[in-house]
Amino acid sequence: MHGAIRALHRTNPMEEPRPHTLARLLLPAGVASSAWPLLVARGLRAVGDGYMAVLLPAYLLAIGLGQLEVGLVSTATLLGSAFATLAVGAWGHRLAPRALLRGAALLMAGTGLGFAGLTAFWPLLLVAFVGTLNPSSGDVSVFLPLEHARLAEAARGAARTALFARYSVLGALCAALGALAAALPDALARNGALTRLDALRVMFVGYAAIGVAVWWLYRHVPRAAADTAQAAPAPLGPSRAIVVRLAALFCVDSFAGGLVVNSLMALWMFERFGLSLAQAGLYFFWAGLLGAASQFAAPRLAQRIGLLNTMVFTHIPANLCLILAALAPNLPLALTLLFVRSLLSQMDVPTRTAYVMGVVTPAERTAAASFTAVPRSLAAAMSPALGGALFAAGFIGAPLIACGLLKIAYDLSLWRAFRRHPPPDPE
C-alpha cells in the first residue's frame, strides 16, 4: 500500500520538483516543470512571428509580386492555419500530442526554407496555405491548441490561470522584440553586407532555424505528462454544447477586433492626426507593453472576482475608451484613451483560455482549443476588408466605433450566457 502511494505521488505532475533554474524563472508556483519547454517555444515562435508579420509583404513585393498577390498570400496563411487547427481538433486525438507538436515544428522549418527558396506566386501560395506563417499580431497557428492543451494539464485552478498569463505575456513581449528585428534587412543592406532581397531571405532562414529550435524543445516535453498520466485526447463530447456557444461568441469578438488591427489603427492615426511612421511605431511599442502588463495582472484579478468577470468587466471599459478615442478632438486625449484601453483590453486573453480549459473535460481540451480558435481566426480574417472600405468611404472613425460597440455586445452576451457556468473546482 505504501509503495503504491509513493508511486502515485511520483506521477502527480503537480508534485514534480522543478529541476533547474530556467523552470523556476519561467513557471508560476504550482505548475509542473514539464511546462517550461512550451513557454520557451512560445517565446521563440513569437520572435519569428513578430518579424515575419512585418517582413512578409516587403519580401513579396521585393520578388516582384503585386499588392493583390500579397493579400492573397496573407489570406492563404490565415485560412491554412484555421483548417490545420480544425484538423487537429477533429482528428488530433488519434496521434500522440508530443508527435503533433514536433511535426508542427518541422512544418515551421519547412515553411521558412520554402519562402526563402521560392519566387513564383503559386508555389509560394501553396507553402503559405500548408505552412505556419502568421501575418497577424496574435497567435493563430496550429501550435496554439496543442500547446494550450498541454499547458492545461500542467496546472490547476489559479495556477493554471497564472500559467496562461505567463504564456501570453511571454508571447507579447517576444513578438515586440521580433518586430524590432524587422529592421535588420535594411541595416544589412545599408552596410553592404547583403543585398536587401538576400537579407530578407536570411530572415526566412532564421524563421526555419527557430522551427528547428522549437522541435528540439518539444523533445523535452515528457511523454508521461499527456500520453500516460492524463486522460487520452478525445473529440468533443460532453462539452460540445458549451464549446459551440463559446465559439460563436468568440467569433463576434474576433470580427470586431479585425476592424482595428494594427495596420488599420495606424491608418486611422495617419489620417486623423497626421502621425509619422516613427510616432505610430512608438505608440504601438508602449501599447504592447501595457497590453503585456495587463495580461500579467489578469490572474490576480481573476482570483478576486472570477475568470468570467475579469473577461467581461475589464473589456467593457476598454471598449468604451476605444469609442471615445474615435470621437476625441485632439491627439493627447485620443492617445490617453487608447493607452487606457491597452492597459485593460488584454486581460481577457489568459482568462479566456483558462475559462475554456476549465469548463471542458481534460480529454476534450485539444479539441476545445481548436474549435474555439478556428472560428475566431476565420472571423478575424473577414473584417479588415470592411474596415478598409469604411476608411475609403470617408468614415474615418467608424471602424473604431463599430469595433467598440460589437465588443461590448459580445461582453454582455458572454456574461449573460455563462455567468451561471463557472469552471468546476480544480480537479
C-alpha positions as CSV (number, residue, x, y, z in Angstrom):
1,M,0.0,0.0,0.0
2,H,2.7,2.5,1.0
3,G,4.6,1.6,-2.3
4,A,1.5,2.4,-4.3
5,I,1.0,5.7,-2.5
6,R,4.7,6.7,-3.2
7,A,4.2,5.7,-6.9
8,L,1.1,7.9,-7.2
9,H,3.0,10.7,-5.5
10,R,5.8,10.5,-8.1
11,T,3.4,10.5,-11.1
12,N,1.4,13.5,-9.9
13,P,2.5,16.3,-12.2
14,M,1.6,18.9,-9.7
15,E,4.1,17.5,-7.2
16,E,7.1,17.4,-9.5
17,P,10.2,19.3,-8.4
18,R,11.5,22.0,-10.7
19,P,14.8,20.6,-11.9
20,H,16.7,23.7,-13.0
21,T,16.8,27.5,-12.8
22,L,15.0,28.1,-16.2
23,A,11.9,26.3,-15.0
24,R,12.0,28.2,-11.7
25,L,12.2,31.5,-13.5
26,L,9.5,30.8,-16.1
27,L,6.9,28.9,-14.2
28,P,4.5,30.2,-11.6
29,A,4.1,28.3,-8.3
30,G,2.1,25.2,-8.5
31,V,2.9,24.4,-12.1
32,A,4.5,21.1,-13.3
33,S,8.1,21.5,-14.5
34,S,7.1,19.8,-17.8
35,A,5.6,23.1,-19.0
36,W,8.9,25.1,-19.3
37,P,9.7,23.9,-22.9
38,L,6.3,25.0,-24.1
39,L,6.9,28.5,-22.7
40,V,10.3,28.8,-24.2
41,A,9.0,27.5,-27.5
42,R,6.2,30.1,-27.4
43,G,8.7,32.9,-26.9
44,L,10.9,31.7,-29.8
45,R,7.9,31.4,-32.1
46,A,6.7,34.8,-31.1
47,V,10.0,36.3,-32.1
48,G,9.7,34.7,-35.6
49,D,6.0,35.8,-35.9
50,G,6.9,39.3,-34.8
51,Y,9.3,40.0,-37.6
52,M,7.5,37.8,-40.2
53,A,4.3,39.9,-39.9
54,V,6.3,42.9,-40.9
55,L,8.7,41.4,-43.5
56,L,6.3,39.1,-45.4
57,P,4.7,41.9,-47.6
58,A,8.1,43.6,-48.1
59,Y,9.6,40.3,-49.3
60,L,6.7,39.5,-51.6
61,L,7.0,43.0,-53.2
62,A,10.8,42.7,-53.5
63,I,10.5,39.5,-55.5
64,G,8.1,41.2,-58.0
65,L,4.7,40.3,-56.7
66,G,1.9,42.9,-56.6
67,Q,-0.3,44.1,-53.8
68,L,-3.1,41.7,-54.8
69,E,-0.7,38.7,-54.5
70,V,0.4,40.0,-51.1
71,G,-3.2,40.0,-49.9
72,L,-3.8,36.5,-51.3
73,V,-0.7,35.0,-49.7
74,S,-1.7,36.6,-46.4
75,T,-5.2,35.2,-46.7
76,A,-3.8,31.8,-47.5
77,T,-1.7,31.8,-44.4
78,L,-4.8,32.6,-42.2
79,L,-7.0,30.1,-43.9
80,G,-4.4,27.4,-43.9
81,S,-3.8,27.9,-40.1
82,A,-7.5,27.8,-39.5
83,F,-8.0,24.5,-41.4
84,A,-4.9,22.9,-39.8
85,T,-6.2,23.9,-36.3
86,L,-9.6,22.5,-37.2
87,A,-8.0,19.2,-38.3
88,V,-6.1,19.0,-35.0
89,G,-9.4,19.3,-33.1
90,A,-11.2,16.8,-35.2
91,W,-8.5,14.1,-35.7
92,G,-5.6,15.1,-33.5
93,H,-6.8,12.7,-30.7
94,R,-5.6,9.8,-32.8
95,L,-2.0,10.8,-32.5
96,A,0.3,11.4,-29.6
97,P,0.3,15.1,-28.6
98,R,4.1,15.3,-28.5
99,A,4.3,13.9,-32.0
100,L,1.9,16.6,-33.3
101,L,3.9,19.3,-31.6
102,R,7.2,18.1,-33.2
103,G,5.5,17.7,-36.6
104,A,4.3,21.3,-36.4
105,A,7.8,22.5,-35.6
106,L,9.2,20.7,-38.6
107,L,6.5,22.3,-40.7
108,M,7.6,25.7,-39.4
109,A,11.2,24.9,-40.5
110,G,9.9,23.8,-43.9
111,T,7.9,27.0,-44.3
112,G,10.9,29.2,-43.7
113,L,13.0,27.3,-46.2
114,G,10.2,27.3,-48.8
115,F,9.7,31.1,-48.7
116,A,13.5,31.7,-48.8
117,G,14.0,29.5,-51.9
118,L,10.8,30.1,-54.0
119,T,9.9,33.2,-56.0
120,A,6.9,32.0,-58.2
121,F,3.5,33.0,-56.9
122,W,1.6,29.7,-57.0
123,P,4.3,27.6,-55.1
124,L,4.5,30.4,-52.5
125,L,0.7,30.4,-52.2
126,L,0.8,26.6,-51.5
127,V,3.6,27.0,-48.9
128,A,1.6,29.8,-47.3
129,F,-1.5,27.6,-47.1
130,V,0.1,24.5,-45.6
131,G,2.8,26.3,-43.6
132,T,2.9,28.2,-40.3
133,L,3.5,31.8,-41.2
134,N,1.4,34.3,-39.2
135,P,0.7,37.7,-40.7
136,S,-1.3,38.9,-37.8
137,S,-0.4,40.3,-34.3
138,G,-1.7,37.3,-32.4
139,D,-1.0,33.6,-32.4
140,V,-3.4,31.9,-34.9
141,S,-1.2,28.9,-35.8
142,V,-1.7,25.2,-35.3
143,F,0.6,25.3,-32.3
144,L,-2.0,27.2,-30.3
145,P,-4.4,24.3,-29.4
146,L,-1.6,21.8,-29.0
147,E,0.3,24.0,-26.5
148,H,-2.9,25.1,-24.7
149,A,-3.9,21.5,-24.1
150,R,-0.5,20.6,-22.7
151,L,-0.3,23.7,-20.5
152,A,-3.8,23.0,-19.1
153,E,-2.5,19.6,-17.9
154,A,0.4,21.2,-16.1
155,A,-1.6,23.2,-13.6
156,R,-4.9,23.5,-11.8
157,G,-7.1,26.3,-10.6
158,A,-5.4,29.7,-10.0
159,A,-2.0,28.2,-11.0
160,R,-3.5,27.4,-14.5
161,T,-4.7,31.0,-15.0
162,A,-1.3,32.3,-13.9
163,L,0.4,29.9,-16.3
164,F,-1.7,31.0,-19.3
165,A,-1.0,34.6,-18.3
166,R,2.8,33.9,-18.3
167,Y,2.4,32.2,-21.7
168,S,0.5,35.2,-23.2
169,V,2.8,37.8,-21.7
170,L,5.9,36.0,-22.9
171,G,4.4,35.8,-26.4
172,A,3.6,39.5,-26.4
173,L,7.0,40.6,-25.2
174,C,8.9,38.4,-27.6
175,A,6.7,39.4,-30.5
176,A,7.6,43.1,-29.8
177,L,11.3,42.1,-29.8
178,G,10.7,40.3,-33.1
179,A,9.1,43.4,-34.6
180,L,12.3,45.3,-33.8
181,A,14.3,42.6,-35.7
182,A,12.4,43.5,-38.8
183,A,14.9,46.4,-39.2
184,L,17.8,44.0,-39.7
185,P,17.4,43.5,-43.5
186,D,17.6,47.3,-44.3
187,A,20.6,47.6,-41.8
188,L,22.4,44.8,-43.6
189,A,21.7,46.3,-47.0
190,R,22.9,49.7,-45.9
191,N,26.2,48.2,-44.6
192,G,26.7,46.4,-47.9
193,A,26.9,43.0,-46.3
194,L,24.0,41.7,-48.4
195,T,21.5,42.9,-51.0
196,R,18.1,43.8,-49.5
197,L,16.5,40.8,-51.1
198,D,19.2,38.4,-49.8
199,A,18.9,39.9,-46.4
200,L,15.1,39.3,-46.4
201,R,15.8,35.7,-47.4
202,V,18.2,35.3,-44.5
203,M,15.3,36.3,-42.2
204,F,13.2,33.4,-43.6
205,V,16.1,31.0,-43.0
206,G,16.2,32.4,-39.4
207,Y,12.5,31.5,-39.2
208,A,13.3,28.0,-40.2
209,A,16.1,27.8,-37.6
210,I,13.6,28.8,-35.0
211,G,11.4,25.9,-36.1
212,V,14.4,23.5,-35.6
213,A,15.0,25.0,-32.1
214,V,11.3,24.6,-31.2
215,W,11.4,21.0,-32.4
216,W,14.4,20.4,-30.1
217,L,12.5,22.0,-27.2
218,Y,9.4,19.8,-27.8
219,R,11.7,16.7,-27.4
220,H,12.0,17.8,-23.7
221,V,8.2,17.7,-23.1
222,P,7.8,14.5,-21.1
223,R,5.7,11.8,-22.8
224,A,4.1,10.8,-19.5
225,A,2.6,14.3,-18.9
226,A,-0.1,13.7,-21.5
227,D,0.4,10.3,-23.0
228,T,0.0,8.3,-19.8
229,A,-0.8,10.3,-16.7
230,Q,-3.6,12.3,-18.2
231,A,-6.8,11.4,-20.0
232,A,-6.3,10.5,-23.6
233,P,-7.2,13.3,-26.0
234,A,-10.7,12.8,-27.5
235,P,-13.1,14.7,-29.8
236,L,-15.7,17.0,-28.3
237,G,-18.4,15.0,-26.5
238,P,-20.0,16.1,-23.2
239,S,-18.8,19.7,-23.6
240,R,-19.8,20.1,-27.2
241,A,-22.8,22.4,-26.5
242,I,-20.8,24.9,-24.3
243,V,-17.9,24.9,-26.7
244,V,-20.1,25.7,-29.6
245,R,-21.7,28.6,-27.7
246,L,-18.4,30.0,-26.7
247,A,-17.0,29.7,-30.2
248,A,-20.0,31.6,-31.6
249,L,-19.5,34.5,-29.2
250,F,-15.7,34.5,-29.7
251,C,-16.4,35.0,-33.4
252,V,-18.2,38.3,-32.7
253,D,-15.2,39.4,-30.6
254,S,-12.7,38.5,-33.3
255,F,-14.7,40.0,-36.1
256,A,-14.9,43.2,-34.1
257,G,-11.1,43.1,-33.4
258,G,-10.4,42.7,-37.1
259,L,-11.8,46.2,-37.7
260,V,-9.0,47.7,-35.8
261,V,-6.0,45.5,-36.5
262,N,-2.7,47.3,-36.1
263,S,-2.4,48.3,-39.8
264,L,-5.9,49.9,-39.7
265,M,-5.2,51.6,-36.4
266,A,-2.1,53.1,-37.9
267,L,-4.0,54.3,-40.9
268,W,-6.5,56.0,-38.6
269,M,-3.7,57.8,-36.8
270,F,-2.2,58.9,-40.1
271,E,-5.5,60.2,-41.5
272,R,-7.0,61.6,-38.3
273,F,-3.9,63.2,-36.6
274,G,-1.1,63.1,-39.3
275,L,1.2,60.9,-37.2
276,S,4.5,59.9,-38.8
277,L,5.6,56.3,-39.0
278,A,8.1,56.8,-36.2
279,Q,5.4,58.3,-33.9
280,A,2.9,55.5,-34.7
281,G,5.6,52.9,-34.1
282,L,6.3,54.5,-30.7
283,Y,2.6,54.2,-29.8
284,F,2.4,50.5,-30.7
285,F,5.5,49.9,-28.6
286,W,4.0,51.4,-25.5
287,A,0.6,49.9,-26.2
288,G,2.2,46.5,-26.5
289,L,4.0,46.9,-23.2
290,L,0.8,48.0,-21.5
291,G,-1.1,45.0,-23.0
292,A,1.6,42.6,-21.7
293,A,1.3,44.2,-18.2
294,S,-2.5,43.7,-18.3
295,Q,-2.1,40.0,-19.1
296,F,0.3,39.7,-16.3
297,A,-2.1,41.3,-13.8
298,A,-5.1,39.3,-15.0
299,P,-4.6,36.2,-12.8
300,R,-4.6,38.2,-9.6
301,L,-7.8,40.0,-10.6
302,A,-9.3,36.7,-11.6
303,Q,-8.6,35.2,-8.2
304,R,-10.6,38.0,-6.6
305,I,-13.6,38.3,-9.0
306,G,-13.5,35.2,-11.1
307,L,-12.5,34.4,-14.7
308,L,-15.7,35.4,-16.4
309,N,-16.0,38.7,-14.5
310,T,-12.4,39.5,-15.3
311,M,-13.0,38.8,-19.0
312,V,-16.2,41.0,-19.1
313,F,-15.7,43.8,-16.7
314,T,-12.2,44.8,-17.9
315,H,-13.3,44.5,-21.6
316,I,-16.3,46.8,-21.4
317,P,-14.4,49.9,-20.1
318,A,-11.6,49.2,-22.6
319,N,-14.1,49.3,-25.5
320,L,-15.7,52.5,-24.2
321,C,-12.3,54.0,-24.3
322,L,-11.9,52.9,-28.0
323,I,-15.3,54.5,-28.9
324,L,-14.4,57.8,-27.1
325,A,-10.9,57.8,-28.8
326,A,-12.6,57.8,-32.2
327,L,-14.5,60.9,-31.1
328,A,-11.6,62.6,-29.4
329,P,-11.0,66.2,-30.7
330,N,-7.2,66.1,-30.2
331,L,-4.3,63.7,-30.2
332,P,-3.3,63.8,-26.5
333,L,-6.8,62.8,-25.4
334,A,-7.1,60.1,-28.0
335,L,-3.7,58.6,-27.0
336,T,-4.6,58.7,-23.4
337,L,-7.9,56.8,-24.0
338,L,-6.1,54.3,-26.3
339,F,-3.4,53.7,-23.6
340,V,-6.1,53.1,-21.0
341,R,-7.7,50.7,-23.4
342,S,-4.4,48.8,-23.9
343,L,-4.0,48.5,-20.2
344,L,-7.4,46.8,-19.9
345,S,-8.2,45.1,-23.2
346,Q,-5.8,42.2,-22.9
347,M,-6.9,40.9,-19.5
348,D,-9.3,38.6,-21.2
349,V,-6.7,36.7,-23.1
350,P,-5.3,34.4,-20.4
351,T,-8.6,34.3,-18.5
352,R,-10.5,33.3,-21.6
353,T,-8.1,30.5,-22.3
354,A,-8.2,29.3,-18.7
355,Y,-12.0,29.5,-18.7
356,V,-12.3,27.4,-21.8
357,M,-9.8,24.8,-20.5
358,G,-11.7,24.7,-17.2
359,V,-15.2,24.2,-18.4
360,V,-14.4,21.2,-20.6
361,T,-13.2,17.7,-19.6
362,P,-9.4,17.1,-19.7
363,A,-9.7,14.7,-22.6
364,E,-11.6,17.4,-24.7
365,R,-9.1,20.2,-24.2
366,T,-7.2,19.9,-27.5
367,A,-10.5,19.7,-29.4
368,A,-12.0,22.6,-27.5
369,A,-8.9,24.8,-28.1
370,S,-9.2,24.1,-31.8
371,F,-12.9,24.6,-32.1
372,T,-12.8,27.9,-30.3
373,A,-9.6,29.1,-32.1
374,V,-10.6,28.3,-35.7
375,P,-13.9,30.3,-35.9
376,R,-12.1,33.2,-34.3
377,S,-9.3,33.1,-36.9
378,L,-11.8,33.0,-39.8
379,A,-14.0,35.8,-38.4
380,A,-10.9,38.0,-37.8
381,A,-9.8,37.4,-41.4
382,M,-13.1,38.8,-42.8
383,S,-13.4,42.2,-41.1
384,P,-10.2,44.1,-42.1
385,A,-11.5,44.5,-45.6
386,L,-14.7,46.0,-44.2
387,G,-12.6,48.4,-42.1
388,G,-10.6,49.4,-45.1
389,A,-13.8,50.1,-47.1
390,L,-15.1,52.3,-44.3
391,F,-11.9,54.3,-44.3
392,A,-12.0,54.6,-48.1
393,A,-15.6,55.9,-47.9
394,G,-14.5,58.6,-45.6
395,F,-15.9,57.2,-42.4
396,I,-12.6,57.5,-40.5
397,G,-13.9,56.8,-37.0
398,A,-16.5,54.3,-38.0
399,P,-14.3,51.1,-37.6
400,L,-13.3,52.1,-34.1
401,I,-16.8,52.8,-33.0
402,A,-18.2,49.7,-34.7
403,C,-15.5,47.6,-33.0
404,G,-16.2,49.1,-29.6
405,L,-20.0,48.5,-29.9
406,L,-19.7,45.0,-31.2
407,K,-17.2,44.1,-28.4
408,I,-19.5,45.5,-25.7
409,A,-22.4,43.5,-27.1
410,Y,-20.1,40.4,-27.0
411,D,-19.1,41.1,-23.4
412,L,-22.7,41.4,-22.2
413,S,-23.8,38.4,-24.2
414,L,-21.0,36.3,-22.8
415,W,-21.7,37.3,-19.2
416,R,-25.5,36.7,-19.6
417,A,-24.9,33.3,-21.2
418,F,-22.2,31.9,-18.8
419,R,-22.5,33.8,-15.5
420,R,-24.1,30.6,-14.1
421,H,-21.5,28.3,-15.5
422,P,-18.2,28.9,-13.6
423,P,-15.4,26.4,-14.1
424,P,-15.6,23.5,-11.7
425,D,-13.3,23.3,-8.7
426,P,-9.7,22.3,-9.6
427,E,-9.5,18.7,-10.4
